[in-house]
Amino acid sequence: MSASPHPHEDLLAHLTRISPLGPGEAARVVAEVLAYFSEPVEEYVRRRHGELQARGLTNEKIFARLGAELAARRVAAPELSTRQLRRIVYG
C-alpha cells in the first residue's frame, strides 16, 4: 500500500530544489505557514495586540498597524474599524 501524496507535493519539491531543506523540513515549514495563515482574525488580532503592547506601542498605534496588517494578509480579512478591533481585544 503506497502512502497518499502530500497535498502540496509540488511546493515541497520546489522548496527542496531551491533551498537546503530536506523533504521533512520542507513539509514542516509548509505546515507552519499554512497554520499561520489559517489563524482566525480574532485570534490574530489578540495575539498581535499583545505582542505590540509588550513592545510599548500605544493602542492608537497598535490598532492602526493591525488594520494595515490585516489588509496585507494573503487572504485579506474584512476591513475592521478601530472600535471592532478594540472589541475583539477587550470584549
Helices and strands as residue ranges (DSSP letters): H 9-18, H 23-38, H 41-54, H 59-72, H 82-90
